[in-house]
Amino acid sequence: MDRIARIKEFLKDSPNDSFLKHALALEYIKIGDDSAARSLFEELLAYEPGYVGSYYHLGRLLERAGLPQEAIAVFEKGMQMAKEANDRHAYNELQAALDDLI
């Protein structure tokens, strides 16, 4: 069974598991299915907005899709959430991604 199928099996038992959704979205990115990845990241962040690692990957995905304004908004929201969580590392990564984009 491939990784995507295994993660989907785990999600059947824990459908709101943010770690699993994040992992599945990353697997979709690896195979070039940005649409599925975007949906998962957006669903995850709507359910758990404090899952700061997903903002970086969603922002980069939007940047690749030619949606710079949406990417900027995602990076900025992620920076706000990272600041609230006192996650300096995530904040700095998001800031660097934002700086690269603008």
RODO-2510 file (C-alpha; in nm, 4 decimals, decimal comma):
residues 102
     n   res          X          Y          Z
     1     m     0,0000     0,0000     0,0000
     2     d     0,1384     0,3401    -0,0932
     3     r     0,1781     0,6285     0,1487
     4     i    -0,1310     0,8147     0,0316
     5     a    -0,3497     0,5068     0,0783
     6     r    -0,2025     0,4414     0,4232
     7     i    -0,2594     0,7975     0,5392
     8     k    -0,6176     0,7862     0,4087
     9     e    -0,6745     0,4685     0,6091
    10     f    -0,5505     0,6400     0,9254
    11     l    -0,7754     0,9390     0,8504
    12     k    -1,0796     0,7109     0,8478
    13     d    -1,0212     0,6517     1,2188
    14     s    -0,9143     1,0104     1,2955
    15     p    -1,0758     1,2377     1,0340
    16     n    -0,9757     1,5604     1,2101
    17     d    -0,6126     1,4687     1,2728
    18     s    -0,4202     1,7746     1,1554
    19     f    -0,0877     1,5917     1,1398
    20     l    -0,2344     1,3305     0,9064
    21     k    -0,4016     1,5916     0,6858
    22     h    -0,0766     1,7860     0,6654
    23     a     0,1155     1,4689     0,5762
    24     l    -0,1401     1,3750     0,3104
    25     a    -0,1246     1,7228     0,1576
    26     l     0,2545     1,6962     0,1356
    27     e     0,2196     1,3591    -0,0378
    28     y    -0,0169     1,5162    -0,2910
    29     i     0,2382     1,7908    -0,3553
    30     k     0,5024     1,5235    -0,4209
    31     i     0,2893     1,3717    -0,6961
    32     g     0,1943     1,7106    -0,8424
    33     d    -0,1669     1,7192    -0,7247
    34     d    -0,1632     2,0761    -0,5938
    35     s    -0,5416     2,1008    -0,6080
    36     a    -0,5899     1,8152    -0,3599
    37     a    -0,3076     1,9507    -0,1436
    38     r    -0,4597     2,2976    -0,1392
    39     s    -0,7996     2,1630    -0,0359
    40     l    -0,6457     1,9668     0,2492
    41     f    -0,4362     2,2575     0,3754
    42     e    -0,7360     2,4907     0,3643
    43     e    -0,9565     2,2366     0,5423
    44     l    -0,6886     2,1759     0,8054
    45     l    -0,6334     2,5473     0,8711
    46     a    -1,0062     2,6153     0,8924
    47     y    -1,0330     2,3462     1,1601
    48     e    -0,7039     2,4200     1,3383
    49     p    -0,5716     2,7672     1,2496
    50     g    -0,2819     2,7260     1,4910
    51     y    -0,1204     2,4500     1,2846
    52     v     0,1464     2,6919     1,1656
    53     g     0,3521     2,4560     0,9490
    54     s     0,0725     2,4337     0,6954
    55     y     0,0760     2,8072     0,6219
    56     y     0,4234     2,7835     0,4725
    57     h     0,3361     2,4962     0,2410
    58     l     0,0006     2,6437     0,1387
    59     g     0,1647     2,9785     0,0683
    60     r     0,4318     2,8190    -0,1481
    61     l     0,1665     2,6195    -0,3321
    62     l    -0,0295     2,9379    -0,4047
    63     e     0,2886     3,1092    -0,5153
    64     r     0,3591     2,8258    -0,7625
    65     a     0,0011     2,8532    -0,8883
    66     g     0,0574     3,2164    -0,9796
    67     l    -0,1566     3,3538    -0,6973
    68     p     0,0859     3,5895    -0,5219
    69     q    -0,1757     3,7957    -0,3356
    70     e    -0,3324     3,4820    -0,1891
    71     a     0,0141     3,3534    -0,0969
    72     i     0,0965     3,6814     0,0769
    73     a    -0,2258     3,6635     0,2780
    74     v    -0,1479     3,3059     0,3831
    75     f     0,2088     3,3910     0,4850
    76     e     0,0879     3,6912     0,6846
    77     k    -0,1829     3,4890     0,8598
    78     g     0,0735     3,2196     0,9385
    79     m     0,3097     3,4785     1,0812
    80     q     0,0314     3,6100     1,3038
    81     m    -0,0480     3,2586     1,4274
    82     a     0,3207     3,1775     1,4816
    83     k     0,3635     3,4981     1,6798
    84     e     0,0629     3,4120     1,8973
    85     a     0,2099     3,0648     1,9566
    86     n     0,5523     3,2152     2,0292
    87     d     0,6953     2,9943     1,7527
    88     r     0,9900     3,2055     1,6427
    89     h     1,1250     2,9427     1,4017
    90     a     0,7978     2,9181     1,2070
    91     y     0,7608     3,2968     1,2120
    92     n     1,1077     3,3407     1,0627
    93     e     1,0444     3,0812     0,7901
    94     l     0,7189     3,2486     0,6958
    95     q     0,8825     3,5912     0,6992
    96     a     1,1606     3,4663     0,4694
    97     a     0,9048     3,3145     0,2314
    98     l     0,7109     3,6425     0,2293
    99     d     1,0273     3,8432     0,1689
   100     d     1,1209     3,6124    -0,1223
   101     l     0,7780     3,6636    -0,2749
   102     i     0,7598     4,0422    -0,2438
***
